[in-house]
Amino acid sequence: MQSIKNYFATLSQQLGLADELVELSPNRQAAKQPMQLGEVQDQTEHYLDLTSGGEEGKGIFTGLCGMGAVYMFLIMSPVFAQGRGGEVLGTAAVTFSITLAVFLLEVFWPSSSAIRFNRRTREVYFQDKDKLYHAPWDDAVAWMQESRTVTQYTGAMTETPMQLLLQRYGHPEEVIALQLNLPMGRTAEIQGMLWEYLRCYMDNGPWFDKQGKPQATSNREEVLEGYRSMQKKATLDLKMYQESVKSGATPRSRAFILVTGLLLFYPCLFIRDITAKYARQRAAKSQWNTLVKERCRPDGPSTRLYDLEVANGLHKDAVSESSSSSAGDS
């Protein structure tokens, strides 16, 4: 853990942000109540997967290709009446084949896994291809910093990055700052609610109410439904636009343009949702290291990855601390 602590101290000094950073601790409350925020990809009795936002664009290329194939087929469909159905079917076969190829490429292309919080061993994991990163939860080093930018294009916008430091397994000198979620539009208070959600899961979980109090019954489906609703892009809430027009918040012409645009791009977003779903499922099944998988089983090992590194002599500070404590006892 000394590598992580040194990394954080150096980062704060170099950027001159030591007084502006808000440090987060697993032992200190960060908000009045927890909030799921839609980033929880999976939540079980033993682990919680938090999407890092790095795969937000997954499926968009398949969606664009699929939308092009659908509209091309519709545009060329009148050619059937002219006795040229073979040309239409040939063109459709080519475009849908391209869409299928892009779909398979996006689903099977190696991508980063979610951030996993293990309640059994109280660890945090992240895997980037063949590199496995981890940190003990009780000694986690995390922080957030709220900033406000104003531009002529977007106006005033608040960004609050919330980051967690992890070290590579077997190479503790290699440390990464992992962003827990997208910061755009988030305030420090909102980000603190997400951190509080993680704290409640690790300490009060796996199931708890909106105030963070433990509950006996599982609310897993409710949690996952919140995530699915946030990830779903192919949505068309006509009632919301109707109410917005009635209240005078949105001009009728603007609402018409927005709804028309959503209808035109609905095939793209619908195909994107399907692609992203299967890509996440594949990543969850195949990309975690065996050391992580077995520690997330109910009957898996209880040793932390950090303990394995200490046993291999990779953390001299931990060895010296244990030696000094043994000497003091004797």
N, C-alpha and C positions, 0 to 999 in steps of 0.2 A: 504493500500500500504506500510505501515511501515514494515510489515513482509518481503516483497520482498526486500526492500532496505536494511534492516539489513542482510538478507540472502546473498545478493550480496557483501556487505562490508566484512562480515565474510569469505566468500569463497575466496575473493581476498587476504585477509591477511593470511589465513591459507595456501594457496597454494603458496604464495609468488609471485603472478603473477600480482600484482597491476600495474606494469609498462609495462607489456607485453600485457595485455588485451586491445583490441580495443572496446571501448563502442559504442554501436549503439543507436541512438535516433530517434524517429518518427519526430523530428523537425530538423534533420540535414541530409544533403545529404551524402550518403555513397559511391556513385559511379557516374561516369559521365552520365551513362544511365542505365535504368532498363533492366533486362533479365529474361525471364520466366523460363528457365532452365529445363522445363519438369516436375516440381513438382506440378504444379497447377492442381489439380484434378477436380475442378469445379470453375466457375467464373460467377456470375450473377450481376445484378444491386445492390443487397443488401448484398451479402456475397461472400467470396472467400475461397475455401477449399484447403489447402496445405498438401500434404501427408508428413508424418514425416519420411518415409523410414523404419518404424518399421514392415511393412507388405511385405517387399521385397520377402520373402520366401513363401508367400501365393500361394498355388496351386502346389508347386513343388512335393509334395507327390502324389497328384492325377496324375500329369504328369508322374511320374515314374511308378505308377501302370498301368496307361493307356498304356504307351509304352510297358511295359511287356506283357500286354494282347494282344496288336496288334501283336507283334512279335511272341508270342507263338502261336497265331492263324495261322499266316503265315507259321511258321515252321511245324505245325501239319497238314496243309491243304493237303499235299500229301497223308495222311492217308485215305482221302475220296476215293481215287482210290482203296484202299484195302478193301472197304466195311465196314469200321469202323467209319462211319460218326457220329454215336451216341457218341462215346468217344470224338471226336473233339468238337462237339456241347456242350457236358457236361462240358468239360474243359473250353471252351470259356464262357459259362454261369457263371461259378464260378469266373473266372478272371475278367470279366466285372462287375459282382455283387460286387466284392471287390472294383473295381475302383469307382463304383457308391457310395458305402458306404463311401469311403474316400472323394469323391467329396462333398457329403452332410455334412460330418464332418467339412471339411475345410471351406465351405460356411457358415454354421450356428454356427461355433465355435466363441464365443465372442472375439472380437478383438478391438483394439483401433481405434477410429475414426480419421478422419483427423483433422488438426488444422484449425479452422474456424476464419476468420477475418470478423467482422460484420461492414459494413459501416454505417448502420442506427444508432446504439448505440455506435459505435467506441469502440468495445470490441474485445478481443481475447478469443476463447474457445477451450478447449480440454477435451474430455471425455474418461476416462479409466474405462470401465465397468460401475459400478454404481457411480463412483467418477467424479464430474464435476469440472474442473479447469477453471480459468478465470483471466483476468487482463484488466484494461482500456488501450486502445491503446495509448492514449496521454501521459500516465505515464509509458509506457512499459520500462522494464529493460532488455536489451539484450546485448550480446557481442560476439566477435569471437577472436580466437587466432590461428595464423598460426604457424605450426611446420613442420620440415623437418626431416624425418627419413631415414636411409640408412641401408639395410640389405643385406645379401648375396643371398637372395632368390628373392627379389623384386627390389633391387637397391634403388635408391633415390625416395622417395615418399613424396608428400606434403599433409598434412591434416590440414584442417581449420574448426574445429567445430564452428557452429554458434548456440547459445542457447538463449532461452527466458524464463524468470521466470514467472510462473503462481502460483496462490494460489487456494486452494480448496474452493469451494463455501460452506459457512457455517462454515468453519474451516480455517480461514485466517492464522493461525499459521503454517499450513501444506503447504509448498512451494516445487515446483518441478522445475528442470531445464530441459526444453524441447528442444531437438535438432531439429532444423527446417528442416534439410536435411542431407544427407550423406556427410561426410567431405572428403572422399578419393579422392585425385587428385584435390581438389579445392584449389585455392589460395584465399587470402584475397580479391583481386580485384573481382574475380568471385562471391564470397559469398556476397560482398557488392552490386553487381548488383541484386542479389535476394532480399536483404533487400530494395533496391531502388524500385524494382518492387512492393513490398508490400506498400511502402510509396506512390507510384504513384497511386495505387489502392485506398488507403484510402483517399488521398487528391485530386487527379486529376481524379479519375476513375468515373464510372467503366470501361470505355473504353479509351485507350490512345495508342499513337503510340510508335515506338521503342525508341524515344527520351524522352518519358514520357509526351508528350504534350496531353492534352485532345482532344478527337475526338467525334463527334456526333453519328457516326454510330457504331454499335456493332461489335466487332471482336472476339466474344465469341467462334465461331466455330474454328477460327484459333488458338486460345489459347488452346482449348481442343484437337485439332489435334496434337499440339506439345506434349502435355502430353501423348496422346495415342501412339504416335510413340516412345517416350522414354520408356514407360512401356512394349511395345510389345517385347517379347523375341524370338518368332518364326519368325525370319527374315533370309533371305538367299540372300545377295546382291552379285550375281555372277559377275556383272559388276565391282564392286569395286575390287574383287580379280583379275579379268582380267587386269585391269589397273595397279594394284600393281605389277603383274608379268611383264607386258610390261615395266614398269618404272625401273625394277630391284630391287625394294624395298623388294619383297618377292620371294624367290626361287620357281620354279614351283612345286617341290616335297612338299615343306611346304604348299603351297596353296592347293594342292590336298588333303593333310591330313586334313587341316582345313575344307575344303568344305565337305569332306566325313564324318567327325565328326559331322558337322552341320546337314547333311542329316540324319544320324543315330538318332540323338537326336531331330529331328524336331517334331515327334509325341509327345514327352514329353513336349517340349516347347509350342506347339500348344494347348495341353490340359491344360497346366499350365495357359496360357493366358485366356482361357475361364473360368477356375475356379476363377482366381483372379478378373476377370471382375464382375462375379456374387457376389463374396464375398464383393467387394467394394460397389456394388449397394445395397445389403442388409444392410450393415453397415450404409450407408448414410440415409436409410429410417427408420431404427428401433432403432438406438443406441443413437441418440441425446436426451438429456433431454428436457422436454416440455418447460422449461424456455427459452432454446435456440431456439427451433423451432418457438415459437410465436414471438420472437424478430427478427427473420429473415423474417417474413412476411411483405409485404408492409404496412399493417395496424396494425402491432403488437405494443406492448408497446415500449415506447422510453426510459424507465428507464434502467439503467445498473444494472447488478448483484451486482456490487460494491455499488450502491445506495441502493439496498435492504438490503445489509449487514449493511450499515451505519444506516439505519432506524431501524434495529434490535439491534443496539448498539454493533456491533462486531468490530468496528474500533474506539477505544477511541481517537486516534490521530485526526481523521477527525472531531469528535464531538467537541473536544477542540479547533481545528482551527476555526470551524464555530462559536463557542461561542465567541472566542477572537475577530474575525472580526466583530461580531454583537456589541460587547461592544465598539469597536473602532468607529463604525458608530454612536452609540448613544452619 
